[in-house]
Amino acid sequence: MTVFEKQMEKVCHDPGFLAALDQSGGSTPKALRIYGIPDDAYIAGKESMFDRVHEMRSRIITSPTFDGDRILGAILFENTMDRQVGGKPTAQFLWENKNVVPFLKVDKGLESEHNGVQLMKPIPDLDSLLKRAKETCVFGTKMRSVIKMANPVGIKAIVDQQFEIAKQICAAGLIPIIEPEVDINSPEKAECEAVLKTWLLQRLDKLGENETVMLKLTIPAIDNFYAECIAHPKCLRVAALSGGYSREFANALLAKQEGMIASFSRALTEGLTYQMSDEDFDVALDGAIRSIFEASMK
C-alpha cells in the first residue's frame, strides 16, 4: 500500500479525532496569550511569533500522550508544515513517528461579511502549495468560511466556493476538508444549518467518481441533524468544530451526535500553559485528548 492508501484506511476506519493545530497569523497572538506567552515575548516581529507558536505545537506533537491511537489526524498551518519537529518535516514526523495523518490549512482568511456570510479570500498559487504538501506526506487540506445569517444566497455562495476549490484539491490527489462554520452566536443558527445542509447534500451528489471530501461543521442545534451527510458515500468523515465553546460543553454536545468526530482547536489546548512542567503538561494534554476521544466515540 502507498502512504496515501494507508492514510485513507486510517481516516476511514480507525477511531479517533482531528487535532486542529492550524492557528494562522491572525489568531496566533490570542493562542499564545492563552498559552501564557504575552505579546511582548516576541517583539522581534512575526517570525519570532511563529517561532513561539511552533514551540507550543512541537511540545504538543512530541508529547507521549499525542499519538495515533486516539488522534486520527492533525491540521497544520502552512508555516508549521514548512518547519521541522524531531529533525523531520512536521507532516513527516506526524505520520512516521506518531501514526497521525497530516492535513494542511490552505485558506488565506476571510472576506468581509456580505449576504450574511464571509467567503474565503482568493488562494494564490494553490496548485504549487498542494504539490508541496503532497511531497511531504500531507493527506488532505482544510479551508474555512463563516456563516452568520440564514441568507440562502450567501450560504449557496459559501458552499459553491468550497466545492469548486475542493475539486481542484481532489485533482491534486489530496482529500479536502470543507469547513463552512456556522457562527455559534448567530440568532439564526438552526435556520443557517437547515439551508447549509440542503446545499451540502446537493453538492455532494454532484461530485465525480474520483472526488471525495470530508466536512467540518459546527455542532448542530438539532442532534444528529447531519446524519445524511455522515452517511453520504462521497463524504469520508464529518468532524465537529468547537466554535468557541468550552471543551466540557463541546464534548457534551458532540457526544449526542452519532458518527460525528471532533476537530477541536481551542478546546484541545484549553488549560495548557507554557509555565507547566513537562509532567504536568503531559497529564493535562492526556486528559484533554481522552475526553475529546470519548466524546467522539459515543
C-alpha positions as CSV (number, residue, x, y, z in Angstrom):
1,M,0.0,0.0,0.0
2,T,1.1,3.6,-0.7
3,V,1.4,6.1,2.1
4,F,-1.8,7.8,0.8
5,E,-3.7,4.4,0.8
6,K,-2.6,3.7,4.4
7,Q,-3.7,7.2,5.5
8,M,-7.0,6.7,3.7
9,E,-7.5,3.4,5.5
10,K,-6.8,5.0,8.9
11,V,-9.0,8.1,8.3
12,C,-12.0,6.0,7.1
13,H,-11.9,3.2,9.6
14,D,-9.9,4.0,12.8
15,P,-11.4,5.5,15.9
16,G,-10.2,9.0,16.9
17,F,-10.5,12.7,16.2
18,L,-8.7,15.5,14.4
19,A,-6.4,17.8,16.3
20,A,-6.6,21.3,14.9
21,L,-3.2,22.9,15.3
22,D,-3.7,25.4,12.5
23,Q,-4.0,28.8,14.1
24,S,-2.9,31.4,11.5
25,G,-1.2,34.7,11.7
26,G,-4.4,36.4,12.8
27,S,-5.3,34.0,15.6
28,T,-1.8,33.1,16.8
29,P,-1.4,36.0,19.3
30,K,-4.6,35.0,21.1
31,A,-3.5,31.3,21.2
32,L,-0.1,32.3,22.6
33,R,-1.7,34.6,25.3
34,I,-3.9,31.6,26.4
35,Y,-0.8,29.5,26.5
36,G,0.8,32.1,28.9
37,I,3.1,33.9,26.4
38,P,2.3,37.7,26.3
39,D,2.6,39.8,23.1
40,D,5.9,41.4,24.3
41,A,7.6,38.0,24.3
42,Y,8.1,38.1,20.6
43,I,8.7,41.8,19.9
44,A,11.2,40.9,17.1
45,G,8.2,40.5,14.7
46,K,6.0,37.9,13.0
47,E,8.8,35.4,12.5
48,S,9.5,35.5,16.3
49,M,5.8,35.0,16.9
50,F,5.8,31.9,14.7
51,D,8.9,30.6,16.4
52,R,7.0,30.7,19.7
53,V,3.8,29.0,18.4
54,H,5.9,26.3,16.7
55,E,7.5,25.6,20.1
56,M,4.0,25.2,21.5
57,R,2.8,22.9,18.7
58,S,6.0,20.9,18.9
59,R,5.5,20.4,22.6
60,I,2.0,19.1,21.9
61,I,3.1,16.8,19.0
62,T,6.1,15.3,20.8
63,S,4.2,14.6,24.0
64,P,3.9,10.9,24.6
65,T,0.2,11.3,25.1
66,F,-0.2,12.6,21.5
67,D,-0.4,9.6,19.1
68,G,-2.4,7.8,16.5
69,D,-4.2,5.5,19.0
70,R,-6.7,8.3,19.8
71,I,-5.8,11.0,17.2
72,L,-6.7,10.3,13.5
73,G,-5.1,13.4,12.1
74,A,-3.6,16.9,12.8
75,I,-4.4,20.0,10.8
76,L,-1.3,22.2,10.3
77,F,-0.7,25.8,9.4
78,E,1.5,26.3,6.3
79,N,4.3,27.8,8.4
80,T,4.2,24.6,10.6
81,M,4.3,22.3,7.6
82,D,7.4,24.2,6.4
83,R,9.2,23.7,9.8
84,Q,10.6,20.6,11.5
85,V,9.8,18.5,14.6
86,G,12.2,16.0,15.9
87,G,14.6,16.6,13.0
88,K,11.9,15.9,10.3
89,P,9.4,18.0,8.4
90,T,6.4,18.3,10.6
91,A,4.0,16.3,8.5
92,Q,6.5,13.5,8.0
93,F,7.1,13.4,11.8
94,L,3.4,13.1,12.5
95,W,2.9,10.2,10.1
96,E,6.2,8.3,10.6
97,N,6.7,8.8,14.4
98,K,3.1,9.3,15.6
99,N,0.9,7.5,13.1
100,V,-1.2,10.7,12.8
101,V,-2.4,11.7,9.4
102,P,-1.3,15.3,8.4
103,F,-3.7,17.8,6.9
104,L,-2.9,21.4,5.8
105,K,-4.9,24.6,6.2
106,V,-4.9,26.2,2.7
107,D,-7.3,29.1,3.0
108,K,-5.9,32.7,3.3
109,G,-8.5,34.1,5.6
110,L,-12.0,35.6,5.2
111,E,-13.5,38.3,3.1
112,S,-15.7,41.0,4.7
113,E,-19.3,39.9,5.5
114,H,-21.7,40.0,2.6
115,N,-25.2,38.4,2.4
116,G,-24.7,37.2,5.9
117,V,-21.6,35.2,5.2
118,Q,-17.8,35.5,4.9
119,L,-16.4,33.9,1.9
120,M,-12.7,32.8,1.6
121,K,-10.2,35.2,0.2
122,P,-8.5,34.1,-3.0
123,I,-5.9,31.4,-2.6
124,P,-3.0,32.3,-4.9
125,D,-0.6,29.6,-6.0
126,L,-2.8,26.9,-4.6
127,D,-1.6,24.3,-7.1
128,S,2.0,24.8,-6.1
129,L,1.1,24.6,-2.4
130,L,-0.8,21.4,-3.0
131,K,2.1,19.9,-4.8
132,R,4.5,20.8,-2.0
133,A,2.1,19.4,0.6
134,K,1.7,16.1,-1.3
135,E,5.5,15.7,-1.4
136,T,5.7,16.0,2.4
137,C,3.2,13.2,3.3
138,V,0.2,15.5,3.7
139,F,-3.0,13.6,3.1
140,G,-5.6,16.4,2.9
141,T,-6.4,20.1,3.3
142,K,-8.8,22.3,5.3
143,M,-10.4,25.6,4.3
144,R,-12.8,27.7,6.4
145,S,-15.7,30.0,5.6
146,V,-18.2,31.5,8.1
147,I,-22.0,31.7,8.1
148,K,-23.6,34.3,10.3
149,M,-27.2,34.6,9.0
150,A,-29.6,32.3,7.2
151,N,-29.3,34.0,3.8
152,P,-29.8,31.4,1.1
153,V,-27.8,33.4,-1.5
154,G,-24.9,33.8,0.9
155,I,-24.9,30.2,2.1
156,K,-25.1,28.9,-1.5
157,A,-22.1,31.1,-2.4
158,I,-20.1,29.6,0.5
159,V,-20.9,26.0,-0.5
160,D,-20.2,26.7,-4.2
161,Q,-16.9,28.3,-3.5
162,Q,-15.8,25.5,-1.1
163,F,-16.8,22.7,-3.5
164,E,-15.2,24.3,-6.6
165,I,-11.8,24.6,-4.7
166,A,-12.4,21.1,-3.3
167,K,-12.5,19.7,-6.8
168,Q,-9.1,21.4,-7.5
169,I,-7.7,19.8,-4.4
170,C,-9.1,16.3,-5.3
171,A,-7.4,16.7,-8.7
172,A,-4.1,17.2,-7.0
173,G,-4.5,13.9,-5.2
174,L,-5.5,15.2,-1.7
175,I,-8.7,15.0,0.4
176,P,-10.3,18.4,1.2
177,I,-11.9,19.1,4.5
178,I,-14.7,21.6,3.7
179,E,-15.5,23.9,6.7
180,P,-18.5,26.2,6.3
181,E,-18.6,27.2,10.0
182,V,-22.0,28.4,11.4
183,D,-21.3,31.1,14.0
184,I,-22.4,29.7,17.4
185,N,-23.7,33.2,18.3
186,S,-25.9,33.5,15.2
187,P,-29.5,34.4,16.2
188,E,-30.5,32.1,13.2
189,K,-28.2,29.2,13.9
190,A,-30.7,26.4,13.4
191,E,-32.0,28.1,10.2
192,C,-28.5,28.5,8.9
193,E,-27.9,24.8,9.4
194,A,-31.1,23.9,7.6
195,V,-30.1,25.9,4.5
196,L,-26.5,24.7,4.7
197,K,-27.4,21.0,4.8
198,T,-29.6,21.4,1.7
199,W,-26.8,22.9,-0.4
200,L,-24.2,20.4,1.1
201,L,-26.2,17.4,0.0
202,Q,-26.8,18.8,-3.5
203,R,-23.1,19.4,-4.0
204,L,-22.1,16.0,-2.5
205,D,-24.4,14.4,-5.0
206,K,-22.6,16.1,-7.9
207,L,-19.1,15.0,-7.0
208,G,-17.3,12.9,-9.6
209,E,-16.1,9.3,-9.5
210,N,-12.7,10.2,-8.0
211,E,-13.8,13.0,-5.8
212,T,-14.4,12.5,-2.1
213,V,-14.4,15.1,0.7
214,M,-14.6,15.5,4.5
215,L,-16.8,18.0,6.2
216,K,-16.0,20.1,9.3
217,L,-19.2,21.6,10.8
218,T,-20.5,23.5,13.8
219,I,-22.2,21.1,16.2
220,P,-25.8,21.4,15.2
221,A,-28.7,22.8,17.1
222,I,-30.7,19.6,16.4
223,D,-29.0,16.4,17.4
224,N,-27.9,14.2,14.5
225,F,-29.0,16.8,12.0
226,Y,-26.1,16.0,9.7
227,A,-26.8,12.2,9.6
228,E,-27.4,12.3,5.8
229,C,-24.0,13.9,5.3
230,I,-22.3,11.4,7.5
231,A,-23.9,8.5,5.5
232,H,-23.2,10.0,2.1
233,P,-20.9,7.9,0.0
234,K,-18.9,10.9,-1.1
235,C,-18.2,12.1,2.5
236,L,-15.4,10.2,4.3
237,R,-16.0,11.8,7.7
238,V,-17.9,14.6,9.3
239,A,-15.9,16.4,12.1
240,A,-17.2,19.0,14.6
241,L,-15.5,22.3,15.4
242,S,-15.7,23.7,18.9
243,G,-16.5,27.2,17.7
244,G,-15.7,28.9,20.9
245,Y,-17.5,26.5,23.2
246,S,-15.5,25.3,26.3
247,R,-14.1,21.8,26.0
248,E,-16.6,20.4,28.5
249,F,-19.6,21.9,26.7
250,A,-18.4,21.0,23.3
251,N,-17.8,17.4,24.4
252,A,-21.2,17.2,25.9
253,L,-22.8,18.4,22.6
254,L,-20.6,16.2,20.4
255,A,-21.4,13.0,22.4
256,K,-25.0,13.3,21.3
257,Q,-24.0,13.3,17.6
258,E,-23.8,9.8,16.2
259,G,-21.0,9.3,13.8
260,M,-19.5,12.8,14.2
261,I,-16.0,13.2,15.5
262,A,-14.2,16.2,16.9
263,S,-11.8,18.6,15.2
264,F,-11.1,20.9,18.1
265,S,-8.5,23.7,18.3
266,R,-9.1,26.0,21.4
267,A,-11.0,23.2,23.2
268,L,-8.0,20.9,22.7
269,T,-5.4,23.2,24.1
270,E,-7.6,24.7,26.9
271,G,-5.7,24.6,30.2
272,L,-2.2,24.1,28.7
273,T,0.3,26.7,29.6
274,Y,4.0,27.5,28.8
275,Q,4.8,27.6,32.5
276,M,3.8,23.9,33.2
277,S,6.4,21.3,33.9
278,D,6.6,18.6,31.2
279,E,4.9,16.1,33.5
280,D,2.0,18.5,34.3
281,F,1.7,19.4,30.6
282,D,1.5,15.7,29.6
283,V,-1.1,14.9,32.2
284,A,-3.3,17.9,31.2
285,L,-2.9,17.1,27.5
286,D,-3.8,13.4,28.2
287,G,-6.9,14.4,30.0
288,A,-8.0,16.7,27.1
289,I,-7.3,14.0,24.5
290,R,-9.1,11.3,26.5
291,S,-12.2,13.4,27.0
292,I,-12.4,14.5,23.3
293,F,-11.7,10.9,22.1
294,E,-14.5,9.6,24.3
295,A,-17.0,12.3,23.1
296,S,-16.1,11.4,19.5
297,M,-16.7,7.7,20.1
298,K,-20.2,8.0,21.7
